Amino acid sequence: MAALGSVLAALPGARRAKQPAAAAVRRPALGAGSRARPRHGDAPGPFPPPPARARPGPYLAPGSNPAVLPADVLIADRSNSRLLVVSPSGNVVWQFPRPGDLRPGQRFAVPDDAFFTPNRRYIVVTEEDDAAVSLVDIATHRLVWQYGTPGSPGWTANKLWNPDDAMMLPNGDIVLADIKNCSLLVLRPPSHVPLERIGENTRACYHAPPLHWGSPNGLFAMAQGPQYLATEINGDWVDAVTLTGRVLWSTHPPGVAYPSDSSQIGPNRYLTVDYSDPGQIVEFNREGRLLWRYGPASGPGKLDQPSLCQQIPRSVDLLCNDDYNDRVIVVDPRTNRIVWQYGHTGVAGSAPGYLDQPDGVDLAPPYSFMVQRGRHAGLPPRSCVAAAAAACSFGTAAG
């Protein structure tokens, strides 16, 4: 396959009202943290590294500690239909789209998740409720490729139905969950035909992988590749799978009503969030045993339908989007406290320091999820394993 940049160069180019809190609420005491520094040989990212002793700016919640973050934070600010890159001090350093960024006829709406690509040049954006996946060039602020028909869900070629967590592999292919089509997809830009679909293309979503998936809402590369962690909403399932359709194990995250965007954070240690109110952050093992839980039932630490947490590389802290609390936070599992926050709890807005239902986060390279995990991701197969051949279908995208 040609280099992604040269392939893409040929392509054409009601807000939810919330009431302010009635009274100020004392935030939890914030613990100390130390910022991870790049290892020797780490390639630079598209944004300058933050100062070693950054101070909290006026747009962070009081008591926030910028030192817990090693890099800027990418936020999919869903109900504001924008992407933001926010520094550890709380300043917006990049935004998409700005006026004029979208060409005539292009549409970008309700971004649900956003992840930097392994080559650090693009951001892959999933617009779940608009049935599309977009590729945004960081340097030029251009939408350079899109899969799906925005605003028109479906199940045929160039159609998606509530796509989720699209991420690019090192070879330029994109993996994602197609929630209401009950399957997993591999795309190969610039084609608009799926390279591979794992699972039957159906609207009957139930747990019987790899042929059937119970509304899959995440497919995250694991540390030992090429393996992935798939999350199924229906039935509270998390599955370790390969892109050949082999299921390695399945388990139930303990005490979770609505699992979302599970990932591996250590040997036999996995992380998920409970998209509920009150919400939870849960660590568990492949046997389904609880290892740690964060889920205050009330107070300033209470979560409201969080949809994603990531462990910060070389740290135990967790970067999370707390969707319906309109904030992005860092939680320290050692103290069970919020140690950094951007956004006003329960108050939606678009001014500096405000968010409106943020639905996805990633750290800037070299700490971004797929820069860290891309080398383990492997490449999509050209055929399924014999035992699972019925579960995989292939399009006509050329390799």
ABEGO torsion letter per residue (X at the ends): XBBAAAAAAABBXXBBBBBBBABBBBBBBBBBBBBBBBBBGBBBBABBBBBABBBBBAABBBGBBAAABABBBBBBBAAAGBBBBBBAAGBBABBOBBBGABBBGBBBBGBABBBBBAAGABBBBBBAAAGBBBBBBAAAGBBABBBEBBGBBBABBGBBBGBBGBBBBAAGBBBBBBAAAGBBBBBBOABABBABBBEBBBABBBBBOAABBBGBABBBBBABOBBBBBBBABGGBBBBBBAAGBBABBBBBBGBABBBGBBBABBGBBBBBBBBOBBBBBBBBAAGBBABBBBBABEAABBBGBABBBBBBGBABBBBBBAAAGBBBBBBAAAGBBABBBEBBGBBBABBGBBBGBABBBBBOAABAAAAAAAAAEBBBABBBAAAAAABBBBABBX
